[in-house]
């Protein structure tokens, strides 16, 4: 079947290496791990108030959460979480989808730039031919977790089943991830309500067009227009200089190969002004840089089987010993002890 796609997807690897997700994408995972989990605390997701933590996370941190959750509970977790995806699940993005006139309208919105309201690490392309609608799903970035890949597809199916009248399920599902163990394959077949192709060239979900043309349970044209205007006028609130600097350093990637002068220029400040603003906030450039490096280190050390030497190299340290000294200064623990603690939690 040849589909005419509305928005062609870039091939994997053609997008920037540093991509981010809104923290709403991480909260269900943080809740499963618990506020006391070292990775959850290290990423600032243990805050009781959703607005008191970070606004965005690097995809490496989100995937570290996926690794930790699936290591503890198995690869059926993405299916369990996807079963409960509704219009209220992920803030503005899913509310915007949920008030659309029909399932097909909602899916087309997902294929637009609106998806970046949740994560710019997942791309969706929607195509229509004859009686069928196809949603192709591509994960951008390197070293993405199998849990994140499965959830990206399953969440679409869970949303459609929960929000479109009649709860339609797809007529065909193909996943590019390798075949899972038999219990997970059986769980996939049950969730998707049919046979699932594993190890396919690309991940995609195909629906009967007539089923997606049904009305959404929460369809609301007036609210839809209000939310559309909210998206168009969305502006980032003013942030403290230290927080803004942290985002610049995160965007530079794990090696954080950016100096104080470059960071100041990225913020529209002189190096002197940057130092003054940071001092007024009781911190400095090196302290913020260390906090960013610590976050990267904790995210990667939480991933099972990740060698400490590989983390040190990724963060740009000359040798493992230098990384060990820095990590002990940040946390009071060696990298090996911290990794052992978080992977047992």
HELIX and SHEET records of a PDB file:
HELIX    1   1 UNK A   24  UNK A   33  1                                  10    
HELIX    2   2 UNK A   38  UNK A   42  1                                   5    
HELIX    3   3 UNK A   50  UNK A   52  5                                   3    
HELIX    4   4 UNK A   59  UNK A   73  1                                  15    
HELIX    5   5 UNK A   77  UNK A   83  1                                   7    
HELIX    6   6 UNK A   92  UNK A   98  1                                   7    
HELIX    7   7 UNK A  103  UNK A  110  1                                   8    
HELIX    8   8 UNK A  113  UNK A  117  5                                   5    
HELIX    9   9 UNK A  146  UNK A  163  1                                  18    
HELIX   10  10 UNK A  182  UNK A  192  1                                  11    
HELIX   11  11 UNK A  209  UNK A  212  1                                   4    
HELIX   12  12 UNK A  221  UNK A  232  1                                  12    
HELIX   13  13 UNK A  241  UNK A  251  1                                  11    
HELIX   14  14 UNK A  260  UNK A  266  1                                   7    
HELIX   15  15 UNK A  271  UNK A  280  1                                  10    
HELIX   16  16 UNK A  285  UNK A  301  1                                  17    
HELIX   17  17 UNK A  308  UNK A  314  1                                   7    
HELIX   18  18 UNK A  320  UNK A  331  1                                  12    
HELIX   19  19 UNK A  335  UNK A  344  1                                  10    
SHEET    1   A 2 UNK A  20  UNK A  22  0                                        
SHEET    2   A 2 UNK A  56  UNK A  58 -1                                        
SHEET    1   B 5 UNK A 122  UNK A 129  0                                        
SHEET    2   B 5 UNK A 132  UNK A 139 -1                                        
SHEET    3   B 5 UNK A 203  UNK A 208 -1                                        
SHEET    4   B 5 UNK A 172  UNK A 175 -1                                        
SHEET    5   B 5 UNK A 196  UNK A 198  1                                        
END                                                                             
